[in-house]
Amino acid sequence: MTGPDLLVLYTLASIGLLLVLILYVRMHAFLAMLVTSIGLGLACGMEPAKLLKSIQSGFGEALGFIAVVVALGSIMGRYIEYSGGGRALAEALLAKFGKDRAVWAVLTASFLVGLPIFFEVGFIILLPLALSLGRESKRSLLYFGLPIACALTVTHAMVPPHPAPAAAAQLLGADLGLIILYGAMLSVPMTIAGGVIYGLWIAKRLYIPAPADKPETSGEQDALPPPNVWLVAVLLTLPVLLIFASTIASRAGAGAKGFLTLIGHPFCALAIAAFASMYFLGTRRGLDREAVTRMATQALAPTASLLVIMGGGGAFKQVIVDSGVGAYAGKMLAASNISPLVLAWGVAAGMRVAQGAATGALLTAAGIVAPL
């Protein structure tokens, strides 16, 4: 086996090591990625100083964009959760659709909530609705729970400004506006197929009753009535619409292209939505400046683990590039019949099934494919 072939073998072995560290050793994903990156670099013959520099630059490059996106998205989601806006939107859609089509109301609400808000937050917001509908209808909890889980999962994995697809788009040099457009378009049939069609099929065969007692919710809740549902809908879709408008303007050569480019950048789009949420769902509802700042701080605290995992993915990618594996693997793919798309899908699907996290799977796959 030649030297370049060994580089590819070492890369495959490093992916296996990553899975072992996460699944069996139960090591935190960030530490597992760091250990794997160091092991791959040393195995490929990189000088220690160059290896450490590669890890540093890859970590910083990954977080230079994503840290801002994650922070602003977290602040926005915290205020929608606090005000009860997500639940109010779901209940308004339920009243509009009617009880007979309640599953479509749940799916629509979950899709809108899932566009800018993290999976965990969206699930906490919407779970009481699924439990309530399950008790009232006497249907399996899967009938209402799967549309929520499916819509939140698909948007979390496919639609920026969610951190994982945004980071993958950055690593691959993709147009973020088009990624949002295509991701949202693909998410619709996928959520219908997985959340409604499969949900109805499995709910008829597996009955899971809703628990009698409502689960306790964590975090302080706003004692005021929930905000206007139209306000909530605008806040939820505002960053996506601004980013998309910027993409359309840049391709159409619109006169206000410079201004739209500014406000349509993910930083500005999410900042506008975050400040609007702080004002309309915080200040306008009686929170003083200290409380508004405190809630923003609370929103940022849980993102630390997510950010270092993303940085670890960037470091792993950079080691692949600097060790020479990426260039050689690219030549191998060019000379073979294997599509990089198939490779990316296989790595991402395998990682997702093996360790369950969409963020880790996306970043690992993008980090391997980007240098190719």
C-alpha positions in Angstrom: 0.0 0.0 0.0 1.4 3.4 -1.1 1.8 6.4 1.2 -1.2 8.3 -0.2 -3.4 5.2 0.2 -2.3 5.0 3.8 -3.5 8.6 4.3 -7.0 7.5 3.2 -6.8 4.5 5.5 -5.8 6.6 8.4 -8.7 8.9 7.8 -11.2 6.0 7.7 -9.6 4.7 10.9 -10.0 8.2 12.5 -13.7 8.2 11.8 -14.0 4.8 13.4 -12.0 6.1 16.4 -14.4 9.0 16.7 -17.4 6.7 16.8 -15.7 4.5 19.4 -14.8 7.4 21.7 -18.4 8.9 21.5 -20.4 5.6 21.6 -18.4 3.3 23.9 -16.0 5.5 25.8 -18.8 8.1 26.3 -16.4 10.9 25.7 -17.8 14.4 25.0 -18.0 14.9 21.2 -15.7 18.0 21.3 -13.0 16.0 23.2 -13.5 13.1 20.9 -13.0 15.3 17.8 -9.9 16.9 19.3 -8.3 13.6 20.1 -9.2 12.2 16.7 -7.8 15.3 14.9 -4.5 15.0 16.8 -4.3 11.3 16.1 -5.0 11.7 12.4 -2.4 14.5 12.1 0.3 12.5 13.8 -0.5 9.3 11.9 -0.2 11.3 8.6 3.2 12.5 9.6 2.4 16.2 10.3 4.9 18.1 12.4 3.5 18.8 15.9 3.7 22.6 15.5 2.0 22.4 12.1 -0.7 20.1 13.5 -1.5 22.4 16.4 -1.6 25.4 14.0 -4.0 23.5 11.8 -6.3 22.7 14.6 -6.3 26.3 15.8 -7.0 27.7 12.4 -9.8 25.2 11.7 -11.4 25.8 15.0 -11.3 29.5 14.6 -12.5 29.4 11.0 -15.6 27.3 11.9 -16.6 29.5 14.8 -15.9 32.8 13.1 -19.3 32.6 11.4 -21.3 30.1 13.4 -20.8 31.5 16.9 -22.7 34.7 15.9 -25.5 32.8 14.2 -26.0 30.4 17.2 -25.9 33.2 19.8 -28.5 35.4 18.0 -30.7 32.4 17.3 -30.6 31.3 20.9 -31.6 34.8 22.2 -34.5 34.9 19.8 -35.7 31.5 20.7 -35.5 32.3 24.4 -37.9 35.2 24.1 -40.4 33.2 22.1 -40.3 30.4 24.6 -40.6 32.8 27.5 -43.6 34.7 26.1 -45.5 31.6 25.1 -45.5 32.7 21.5 -44.8 29.3 20.0 -47.7 27.7 21.9 -50.0 30.6 21.0 -49.2 30.1 17.3 -49.9 26.4 17.5 -53.2 26.9 19.2 -54.2 29.6 16.7 -53.5 27.2 13.8 -55.4 24.5 15.6 -58.4 26.7 15.8 -58.1 27.6 12.1 -57.6 24.1 10.8 -60.2 22.5 13.2 -59.9 19.4 15.3 -60.4 17.1 12.4 -57.3 18.4 10.7 -55.4 19.0 13.9 -52.3 17.1 12.8 -51.8 19.5 9.9 -52.0 22.4 12.3 -49.4 20.8 14.5 -47.2 20.1 11.5 -47.5 23.7 10.2 -46.8 25.2 13.7 -43.8 22.9 14.2 -42.4 23.8 10.8 -42.6 27.6 11.5 -41.3 27.3 15.0 -38.5 25.0 13.7 -37.2 27.5 11.1 -35.2 29.7 13.5 -35.5 27.9 16.9 -33.3 25.0 18.1 -34.9 21.5 18.2 -34.8 21.2 22.0 -36.5 24.6 22.6 -39.1 24.0 19.9 -39.9 20.5 21.3 -40.4 21.9 24.8 -42.7 24.6 23.4 -44.9 22.2 21.4 -44.9 19.0 23.5 -47.8 20.1 25.8 -49.9 20.6 22.7 -49.3 17.1 21.5 -50.1 15.7 25.0 -53.3 17.7 25.2 -54.5 16.6 21.7 -53.6 13.0 22.5 -55.7 13.0 25.7 -58.7 14.7 24.0 -58.7 12.5 20.9 -57.7 9.2 22.6 -55.3 8.7 19.7 -51.8 7.3 20.0 -49.3 10.0 21.1 -47.3 9.2 17.9 -50.1 10.7 15.8 -49.4 14.2 17.1 -45.9 13.7 18.4 -44.2 12.6 15.2 -45.2 15.7 13.2 -43.6 17.8 15.8 -40.4 15.7 16.0 -40.2 15.4 12.2 -40.7 19.0 11.4 -38.2 20.2 14.0 -35.6 17.6 13.1 -35.7 18.2 9.3 -35.5 22.0 9.7 -32.8 21.6 12.3 -30.7 19.5 9.9 -31.5 21.2 6.5 -32.4 24.9 6.9 -30.0 27.7 8.0 -29.7 29.7 10.1 -29.7 26.5 12.2 -26.0 26.0 13.1 -25.3 22.6 11.5 -26.5 23.3 8.0 -25.1 26.9 8.2 -21.7 25.5 9.2 -21.8 22.9 6.4 -22.7 25.6 3.9 -19.7 27.6 5.1 -17.3 24.7 4.9 -18.5 23.8 1.4 -18.6 27.5 0.2 -22.3 27.3 -0.7 -24.7 30.2 -1.1 -26.6 30.5 2.2 -29.7 32.0 0.6 -30.0 29.2 -1.9 -29.4 26.7 0.9 -32.3 28.2 2.8 -34.5 28.1 -0.2 -33.7 24.5 -1.3 -33.6 23.3 2.3 -37.1 24.7 3.1 -38.5 23.4 -0.2 -37.2 19.9 0.5 -38.3 20.0 4.2 -42.0 20.4 3.2 -42.4 17.0 1.5 -40.1 15.3 4.0 -42.0 16.5 7.0 -45.3 15.5 5.4 -44.0 12.0 4.5 -42.4 11.4 7.9 -44.7 13.3 10.2 -48.2 12.8 8.7 -48.1 9.8 6.3 -45.8 7.6 8.4 -47.2 9.1 11.7 -50.8 8.0 10.7 -49.6 4.6 9.6 -47.6 3.8 12.8 -50.1 5.4 15.1 -52.7 2.8 13.9 -50.3 0.0 14.8 -48.7 1.2 17.9 -50.9 2.9 20.5 -49.0 5.0 23.1 -51.4 6.8 25.4 -50.6 10.4 26.5 -49.6 10.5 30.2 -52.3 11.7 32.6 -50.2 14.3 34.2 -48.6 17.2 32.3 -44.8 17.3 32.5 -43.1 20.0 34.4 -41.6 22.8 32.3 -38.3 24.3 33.2 -37.5 28.0 33.2 -39.5 31.0 34.1 -42.7 31.7 32.1 -44.4 34.9 31.3 -47.5 35.5 33.4 -49.1 37.8 30.8 -51.4 36.5 28.0 -49.4 35.2 25.0 -48.5 37.6 22.3 -50.3 38.2 19.0 -49.9 35.1 16.8 -49.2 37.3 13.7 -46.3 39.0 15.6 -44.9 35.6 16.5 -45.2 34.4 12.9 -43.4 37.5 11.6 -40.6 37.1 14.1 -40.2 33.4 13.3 -39.9 33.9 9.6 -38.2 37.4 9.5 -34.5 36.2 9.4 -35.3 33.6 6.7 -37.1 36.2 4.6 -34.4 38.8 4.9 -31.7 36.3 3.9 -33.7 35.1 1.0 -34.5 38.6 -0.1 -30.8 39.4 -0.2 -30.1 36.4 -2.3 -32.9 37.3 -4.8 -31.6 40.9 -5.0 -28.0 39.9 -5.6 -29.1 37.7 -8.6 -31.6 40.2 -10.0 -29.3 43.2 -9.8 -31.8 45.2 -7.8 -31.2 48.9 -7.1 -31.2 48.4 -3.3 -28.8 45.5 -3.6 -26.2 47.0 -1.2 -28.8 47.6 1.5 -30.4 44.2 1.1 -27.0 42.6 1.2 -26.4 44.2 4.5 -29.7 43.4 6.2 -29.9 40.0 4.5 -26.5 38.7 5.8 -27.3 36.1 8.5 -25.6 38.3 11.1 -27.8 41.3 10.5 -31.0 39.3 9.7 -30.7 37.4 13.0 -29.7 40.5 14.9 -32.8 42.3 13.6 -35.0 39.4 14.6 -33.3 39.1 18.0 -33.7 42.8 18.8 -37.3 42.7 17.6 -38.0 39.7 19.9 -36.3 41.4 22.8 -38.4 44.5 22.3 -41.8 43.1 21.4 -41.6 40.0 23.6 -39.6 41.5 26.4 -39.6 45.3 26.8 -43.2 45.7 25.5 -44.4 43.0 28.0 -43.0 44.8 31.0 -39.4 43.5 31.4 -36.9 46.1 32.5 -33.4 46.4 31.0 -31.8 44.2 33.6 -34.3 41.4 33.0 -33.9 41.7 29.2 -30.1 41.3 29.6 -30.5 38.5 32.1 -32.7 36.5 29.7 -30.2 37.0 26.9 -27.5 35.7 29.1 -29.6 32.7 30.0 -30.1 32.0 26.3 -26.4 32.0 25.6 -25.3 29.6 28.4 -26.5 26.4 26.8 -24.8 27.1 23.5 -21.2 26.6 24.8 -21.2 22.9 24.3 -22.7 23.2 20.8 -20.1 25.7 19.7 -17.1 23.8 20.8 -18.4 20.7 19.0 -18.6 22.8 15.8 -15.2 24.1 16.4 -13.9 20.5 16.8 -15.5 19.7 13.5 -13.7 22.6 11.8 -10.4 21.4 13.3 -11.0 17.9 12.0 -11.7 19.2 8.6 -8.6 21.4 8.6 -6.3 18.5 9.6 -7.7 16.5 6.7 -6.9 19.4 4.4 -3.4 20.1 5.7 -2.3 16.5 6.0 -2.9 16.0 2.2 -5.7 13.5 2.6 -8.2 15.8 0.9 -6.2 16.4 -2.2 -5.4 12.7 -2.7 -8.9 11.6 -2.0 -10.2 14.1 -4.5 -8.0 12.7 -7.2 -9.2 9.2 -6.3 -12.8 10.2 -6.5 -12.2 12.0 -9.9 -10.7 8.8 -11.3 -13.6 6.6 -9.9 -17.3 6.3 -10.4 -18.1 7.3 -6.8 -20.0 10.6 -6.5 -18.9 13.0 -3.8 -22.6 13.4 -3.0 -23.0 9.7 -2.3 -19.9 9.8 -0.1 -21.2 12.8 1.8 -24.6 11.2 2.2 -23.1 7.9 3.4 -20.8 9.5 5.9 -23.5 11.7 7.3 -26.1 8.9 7.4 -23.7 6.5 9.1 -22.7 9.1 11.7 -26.3 10.1 12.4 -27.4 6.5 12.9 -24.4 5.6 15.0 -24.3 8.6 17.4 -27.6 10.3 16.9 -26.6 13.9 16.7 -27.3 15.8 13.5 -24.7 18.5 14.2 -21.8 16.0 14.6 -22.9 14.0 11.5 -23.2 17.1 9.3 -19.9 18.6 10.4 -18.0 15.3 10.1 -19.4 14.7 6.6 -18.8 18.3 5.4 -15.3 18.3 6.9 -14.4 15.2 4.9 -16.0 16.2 1.6 -15.1 19.9 1.6 -11.4 19.3 0.8 -12.4 17.0 -2.1 
